[in-house]
Amino acid sequence: MAPEATSVGREAEGSSDVVAAIDEIDGRSHLVIADIARDDAWIAVSEHEAVSVDEIR
C-alpha cells in the first residue's frame, strides 16, 4: 500500500462494514478486502504478495 494513497471517490452515504479474508480465486489463495455494505467495493491480492501487519511494525 502506498503511504500517500488518497481517495478516488467520495464516501458512500450511510455506514460501511469492511472485512478481510483469505479466499480462493482461480485456484490460488488471495487476500480479499471488501466493504460488504456496498456492491463492487472490494480488492484482492494474491496471498504470497500480501504483507502481514506484524511484518511492517
C-alpha positions as CSV (number, residue, x, y, z in Angstrom):
1,M,0.0,0.0,0.0
2,A,1.3,3.4,-0.9
3,P,1.6,5.7,2.1
4,E,0.5,8.7,0.0
5,A,-2.7,7.0,-1.1
6,T,-5.8,9.2,-1.5
7,S,-9.4,8.5,-2.1
8,V,-10.6,8.2,-5.7
9,G,-14.2,9.0,-5.0
10,R,-16.5,10.3,-2.4
11,E,-17.5,8.2,0.6
12,A,-20.8,6.4,0.2
13,E,-23.6,7.7,2.2
14,G,-24.5,5.5,5.2
15,S,-22.3,3.1,7.0
16,S,-19.6,0.8,5.7
17,D,-18.5,-2.6,7.0
18,V,-15.0,-3.5,5.9
19,V,-13.8,-7.1,6.2
20,A,-10.9,-9.1,5.1
21,A,-10.5,-12.8,4.4
22,I,-8.3,-15.3,2.5
23,D,-10.3,-16.7,-0.4
24,E,-9.5,-18.9,-3.4
25,I,-9.7,-17.2,-6.8
26,D,-8.8,-19.2,-9.9
27,G,-7.4,-22.0,-7.7
28,R,-5.0,-19.7,-5.8
29,S,-5.2,-18.1,-2.4
30,H,-5.9,-14.3,-2.3
31,L,-6.3,-11.7,0.5
32,V,-9.7,-10.1,-0.2
33,I,-10.7,-6.8,1.4
34,A,-14.3,-5.7,0.9
35,D,-16.9,-3.2,2.1
36,I,-19.8,-5.6,2.4
37,A,-22.2,-2.7,2.8
38,R,-21.6,-1.7,-0.9
39,D,-21.7,-3.6,-4.2
40,D,-18.5,-3.9,-6.1
41,A,-16.4,-2.4,-3.3
42,W,-13.6,-4.9,-3.0
43,I,-9.9,-5.6,-3.8
44,A,-7.9,-8.8,-3.9
45,V,-4.2,-9.5,-4.0
46,S,-2.5,-12.9,-4.2
47,E,-1.7,-14.2,-0.7
48,H,2.0,-14.5,-1.3
49,E,2.2,-10.8,-2.3
50,A,0.2,-9.6,0.8
51,V,2.2,-8.3,3.8
52,S,1.3,-9.1,7.4
53,V,0.6,-6.2,9.6
54,D,3.1,-7.7,12.1
55,E,5.8,-7.6,9.4
56,I,5.5,-3.8,8.9
57,R,5.7,-2.8,12.5
